[in-house]
Amino acid sequence: MKQFDFEEERVKQEILKLGAKRVLIQFPEGLKPEAPRIAKTIEKLGVLPIISADPCYGACDLATADAEHLGVDLVIHYGHSKLVKYERFPTIYVEARATLNVPSVVEKALPMLEKWRKIGLATTVQHVQTLDEVREILTRHGKIVVIGDTGRLGYPGQVIGCDYSNAVSIVKDVEAFLFIGGGQFHALGVALSTSKPTIVVDPYDNAVFSVDKEAEIILKQRWAHVQEAKKAKVFAVLVGLKPGQKRLEEALQLKEKLEKEGKTAHLLAIKEITPEALMEFPSVEAFVNTACPRISLDDAARFRKPILTINETLVVIGKLTWEELCRKGLLES
């Protein structure tokens, strides 16, 4: 069964309209198996498709530099909605909306939602089209349903790996969140950003589960990393080089704040934040990550030294308390 809409007809029309002769197609990990088939479809137009085999973690991770090196006319980016305001390169976004049956799985979630009346909804771009139907189901069962819309992201209720503003904006209006989507990744982001109970409706596995225990474990791990970093004297502030992850001004401000507290702070520009890359700097005792905050949380066990988020760094230097951080949300900045 086809699980996603790759909008192949629209892609063909956009390519023809732009007169592109060579295109770079970019997929996140879960959608890469479809890349060869879609490349063949594009090739039938007399256009040369090149598949990006590098990891792609979001719309912040556009293969702009690769496109320039390869001399393509167009980037087709699958699986995410537009994030950066201005691309340096012509780019088409194909959101790859899921075509799975969500209502039947939502019905399975109702017993887990019994203790709460006010429910917030959150999802990825693959399922934003289902939120109205999910709201109707919950409303019929006596729930008050709230969907956040801050305007920072493309759709009401949408969350991405580094931005949970839609969920955070309604945190005072709800008792728990229902997340529509696959796996734990984004649901954990909701839980860590809002400190609210979070239930997952996973239409891919036809499963319903809570991520609250996992969120609690991560919080304890982060507390331990902050305590370890408080002993550090030498820090490196990481500046992301991916188009949607470069936060140089924030990095400069953090360097200045660390130095005011008597710490030594270096700036490291980096595209892929990996344990191997950071091990090349043995004199650094703790790292500050201003790029994708999820690297600090999800990959922490792979790093030998603390790799802190921006807010965790503020806790280390006494500009924010741990309690304030937890109220603010681990992924909010």
C-alpha positions as CSV (number, residue, x, y, z in Angstrom):
1,M,0.0,0.0,0.0
2,K,1.3,3.5,-0.9
3,Q,1.9,5.3,2.4
4,F,2.9,8.8,1.1
5,D,1.8,11.2,-1.7
6,F,4.9,12.2,-3.6
7,E,3.0,14.6,-5.8
8,E,4.7,13.2,-8.9
9,E,2.5,15.1,-11.4
10,R,3.2,18.5,-9.7
11,V,6.9,17.7,-9.6
12,K,6.8,17.0,-13.4
13,Q,5.0,20.2,-14.1
14,E,7.3,22.3,-11.9
15,I,10.4,20.9,-13.6
16,L,8.9,21.6,-17.1
17,K,7.8,25.1,-16.0
18,L,11.3,26.0,-14.8
19,G,13.0,24.4,-17.7
20,A,15.4,22.4,-15.5
21,K,17.7,20.0,-17.2
22,R,19.6,18.7,-14.1
23,V,18.0,18.3,-10.7
24,L,19.1,17.2,-7.2
25,I,16.6,15.2,-5.3
26,Q,16.9,15.1,-1.5
27,F,15.0,12.7,0.9
28,P,15.0,12.1,4.6
29,E,16.1,8.7,5.8
30,G,12.6,7.1,5.9
31,L,11.7,8.1,2.4
32,K,15.1,7.3,0.7
33,P,13.9,3.9,-0.6
34,E,11.5,5.7,-3.0
35,A,14.3,7.9,-4.5
36,P,15.4,5.5,-7.3
37,R,11.8,5.1,-8.5
38,I,11.1,8.9,-8.5
39,A,14.5,9.5,-10.2
40,K,13.4,7.2,-13.1
41,T,10.1,9.1,-13.4
42,I,12.0,12.4,-13.6
43,E,14.5,11.0,-16.1
44,K,11.6,10.2,-18.5
45,L,11.2,13.9,-18.9
46,G,14.6,14.2,-20.5
47,V,16.0,15.6,-17.2
48,L,19.1,14.3,-15.4
49,P,18.2,13.5,-11.7
50,I,20.9,13.1,-9.1
51,I,20.0,11.6,-5.8
52,S,21.6,13.0,-2.6
53,A,22.8,10.0,-0.6
54,D,23.8,12.2,2.4
55,P,21.7,12.2,5.6
56,C,18.9,14.8,5.6
57,Y,17.5,15.7,9.0
58,G,15.0,18.4,8.0
59,A,14.2,21.5,5.9
60,C,17.1,23.1,7.8
61,D,19.4,20.7,6.0
62,L,18.9,21.8,2.4
63,A,21.6,20.5,0.0
64,T,22.3,24.0,-1.4
65,A,26.1,23.7,-1.5
66,D,25.9,20.3,-3.1
67,A,23.5,21.6,-5.7
68,E,26.0,24.4,-6.6
69,H,28.9,21.9,-6.8
70,L,26.9,19.6,-9.1
71,G,25.7,22.4,-11.4
72,V,22.0,21.5,-11.1
73,D,19.2,23.8,-11.9
74,L,16.8,22.8,-9.2
75,V,16.6,21.1,-5.8
76,I,13.5,18.9,-5.0
77,H,13.3,18.5,-1.3
78,Y,11.0,15.7,0.0
79,G,9.4,15.1,3.3
80,H,9.4,18.6,4.9
81,S,7.7,21.9,4.6
82,K,9.5,25.1,3.8
83,L,11.5,26.4,6.8
84,V,14.2,28.9,5.6
85,K,12.8,32.1,4.3
86,Y,15.1,32.6,1.3
87,E,16.8,29.7,-0.5
88,R,20.0,30.5,-2.3
89,F,18.9,28.0,-4.9
90,P,15.6,27.2,-6.7
91,T,13.9,24.7,-4.5
92,I,10.6,22.7,-4.6
93,Y,9.2,21.2,-1.4
94,V,7.2,18.0,-1.6
95,E,5.7,17.4,1.8
96,A,5.0,13.7,1.2
97,R,1.7,13.6,3.1
98,A,0.8,10.3,4.6
99,T,-2.2,8.4,3.1
100,L,-2.8,6.1,6.1
101,N,-6.0,5.7,8.1
102,V,-5.6,7.7,11.3
103,P,-9.2,7.8,12.8
104,S,-9.2,4.0,13.6
105,V,-6.0,4.4,15.6
106,V,-7.3,7.5,17.4
107,E,-10.2,5.5,18.6
108,K,-7.7,3.1,20.2
109,A,-6.2,6.0,22.1
110,L,-9.4,7.1,23.8
111,P,-8.9,4.8,26.9
112,M,-5.5,6.4,27.5
113,L,-7.0,9.9,27.4
114,E,-9.7,9.2,30.0
115,K,-8.1,11.1,32.8
116,W,-7.9,14.4,30.8
117,R,-10.5,16.6,29.3
118,K,-8.5,19.3,27.6
119,I,-6.3,17.8,24.8
120,G,-3.7,19.5,22.6
121,L,-3.0,18.1,19.2
122,A,0.4,18.0,17.5
123,T,1.8,16.3,14.4
124,T,4.3,16.5,11.6
125,V,3.6,17.8,8.2
126,Q,2.8,14.3,6.9
127,H,-0.4,14.3,9.0
128,V,-1.5,17.9,9.4
129,Q,-4.4,17.2,7.0
130,T,-5.9,14.7,9.6
131,L,-6.1,17.1,12.6
132,D,-9.6,18.4,11.9
133,E,-10.9,14.8,11.7
134,V,-9.1,13.9,14.9
135,R,-10.5,16.9,16.6
136,E,-14.0,15.8,15.6
137,I,-13.5,12.3,17.0
138,L,-12.2,13.7,20.4
139,T,-14.9,16.3,20.6
140,R,-17.6,13.6,20.1
141,H,-16.1,11.9,23.2
142,G,-16.4,15.0,25.3
143,K,-12.9,16.4,24.9
144,I,-12.0,20.0,24.6
145,V,-9.4,20.1,21.8
146,V,-6.9,22.8,21.2
147,I,-4.5,23.2,18.2
148,G,-1.7,25.7,18.4
149,D,-0.9,28.1,15.5
150,T,1.9,30.6,16.2
151,G,2.5,31.2,12.5
152,R,6.2,30.2,12.9
153,L,5.6,26.9,11.0
154,G,3.5,26.3,7.9
155,Y,0.5,24.7,9.5
156,P,-1.5,24.8,12.8
157,G,-0.5,21.9,15.0
158,Q,2.7,21.2,13.1
159,V,5.9,20.5,14.9
160,I,9.4,19.8,13.6
161,G,12.5,18.4,15.4
162,C,13.7,21.8,16.6
163,D,10.5,23.9,16.8
164,Y,7.6,23.0,19.1
165,S,6.2,26.5,19.3
166,N,2.7,25.4,18.2
167,A,2.5,23.0,21.2
168,V,4.2,25.4,23.6
169,S,1.7,28.2,22.7
170,I,-1.2,26.2,24.1
171,V,0.5,24.5,27.1
172,K,-1.6,26.5,29.6
173,D,-4.8,25.5,27.9
174,V,-4.4,21.7,27.9
175,E,-3.8,18.9,30.3
176,A,-2.2,16.5,27.8
177,F,-1.1,16.2,24.2
178,L,-2.0,13.7,21.5
179,F,0.6,13.4,18.9
180,I,-0.2,11.9,15.5
181,G,2.8,10.3,13.7
182,G,5.3,7.6,13.6
183,G,7.8,6.7,16.4
184,Q,8.9,8.6,19.4
185,F,11.2,11.3,18.0
186,H,8.7,14.2,17.6
187,A,6.4,13.1,20.4
188,L,9.4,13.2,22.8
189,G,10.0,16.8,21.6
190,V,6.5,17.7,22.5
191,A,6.8,16.2,26.0
192,L,10.2,17.8,26.6
193,S,9.0,21.2,25.3
194,T,5.8,21.3,27.3
195,S,6.3,19.1,30.3
196,K,2.8,17.6,29.7
197,P,1.8,14.0,29.3
198,T,2.1,13.0,25.7
199,I,0.3,10.1,24.0
200,V,1.3,8.9,20.5
201,V,-1.1,7.7,17.8
202,D,1.1,5.8,15.4
203,P,-0.8,5.0,12.1
204,Y,2.3,3.2,10.6
205,D,2.4,0.5,13.3
206,N,-1.3,0.9,14.3
207,A,-0.1,1.5,17.8
208,V,-0.9,3.9,20.8
209,F,1.6,4.5,23.6
210,S,2.9,7.1,26.0
211,V,6.4,8.7,25.9
212,D,6.3,10.1,29.4
213,K,8.8,7.6,30.9
214,E,11.3,8.2,28.1
215,A,11.0,12.0,28.6
216,E,11.7,11.6,32.3
217,I,14.8,9.5,31.6
218,I,16.1,12.2,29.2
219,L,15.5,14.9,31.8
220,K,17.6,13.0,34.3
221,Q,20.4,12.5,31.8
222,R,20.4,16.2,30.9
223,W,20.6,17.2,34.6
224,A,23.7,15.0,34.8
225,H,25.3,16.6,31.8
226,V,24.6,20.1,33.2
227,Q,26.2,19.1,36.5
228,E,29.3,17.7,34.7
229,A,29.6,20.8,32.5
230,K,29.6,23.1,35.6
231,K,33.1,21.7,36.3
232,A,34.4,22.5,32.9
233,K,36.8,25.4,32.3
234,V,37.2,25.1,28.5
235,F,34.2,25.3,26.2
236,A,33.6,25.1,22.5
237,V,30.5,26.8,21.0
238,L,29.4,25.0,17.9
239,V,28.2,27.0,14.9
240,G,26.1,25.0,12.5
241,L,26.9,25.4,8.8
242,K,23.7,24.0,7.4
243,P,21.3,26.6,5.9
244,G,18.7,26.5,8.6
245,Q,21.0,25.8,11.5
246,K,23.5,28.7,11.4
247,R,23.0,30.8,14.5
248,L,26.2,32.8,14.6
249,E,24.9,35.7,16.6
250,E,23.6,33.4,19.4
251,A,27.0,31.6,19.3
252,L,28.9,34.9,19.7
253,Q,26.7,35.9,22.6
254,L,27.2,32.6,24.4
255,K,31.0,32.8,23.9
256,E,30.9,36.3,25.5
257,K,28.8,35.1,28.4
258,L,31.0,32.1,29.1
259,E,34.1,34.3,29.0
260,K,32.5,36.7,31.5
261,E,32.2,33.8,33.9
262,G,35.9,33.1,33.6
263,K,35.6,30.3,31.1
264,T,37.7,29.8,28.0
265,A,35.4,29.6,24.9
266,H,36.2,28.7,21.3
267,L,34.0,28.9,18.2
268,L,33.8,25.7,16.1
269,A,32.1,25.9,12.7
270,I,30.8,22.5,11.8
271,K,28.4,20.9,9.3
272,E,27.9,17.4,10.8
273,I,28.2,17.3,14.6
274,T,29.6,13.8,15.3
275,P,31.5,12.4,18.3
276,E,34.5,11.7,16.0
277,A,34.7,15.3,14.9
278,L,34.6,16.6,18.5
279,M,37.2,14.1,19.7
280,E,39.7,16.0,17.6
281,F,39.6,18.8,20.3
282,P,40.8,17.0,23.5
283,S,41.4,20.2,25.4
284,V,37.7,21.1,25.2
285,E,35.8,19.9,28.3
286,A,32.2,20.8,27.2
287,F,30.5,21.7,24.0
288,V,27.6,24.2,23.4
289,N,25.4,23.3,20.5
290,T,23.7,26.2,18.7
291,A,22.8,24.1,15.7
292,C,20.1,21.4,15.9
293,P,19.2,21.0,19.6
294,R,18.0,17.5,19.1
295,I,21.7,16.3,18.7
296,S,22.3,17.2,22.3
297,L,19.3,15.2,23.5
298,D,19.0,12.2,21.2
299,D,22.7,11.5,20.6
300,A,24.1,12.4,24.0
301,A,25.2,8.9,24.9
302,R,27.5,8.8,21.8
303,F,29.5,11.8,23.0
304,R,32.2,11.5,25.6
305,K,31.8,15.0,26.9
306,P,28.8,17.2,27.7
307,I,27.1,18.7,24.6
308,L,24.7,21.3,25.9
309,T,21.7,23.1,24.4
310,I,21.7,26.9,24.6
311,N,19.4,27.0,27.7
312,E,21.4,24.3,29.4
313,T,24.5,26.5,29.0
314,L,22.6,29.4,30.7
315,V,22.0,27.0,33.6
316,V,25.7,26.1,33.8
317,I,26.7,29.8,34.1
318,G,23.8,30.7,36.5
319,K,21.7,32.8,34.1
320,L,18.8,30.3,34.4
321,T,17.8,27.8,37.0
322,W,17.2,24.1,36.2
323,E,13.5,24.6,37.4
324,E,13.1,27.5,35.1
325,L,14.6,25.5,32.2
326,C,12.1,22.6,32.9
327,R,9.2,25.1,32.9
328,K,10.4,26.8,29.7
329,G,10.9,23.5,28.0
330,L,14.1,21.6,27.2
331,L,13.9,22.4,23.5
332,E,12.8,26.0,23.7
333,S,15.2,28.9,23.3
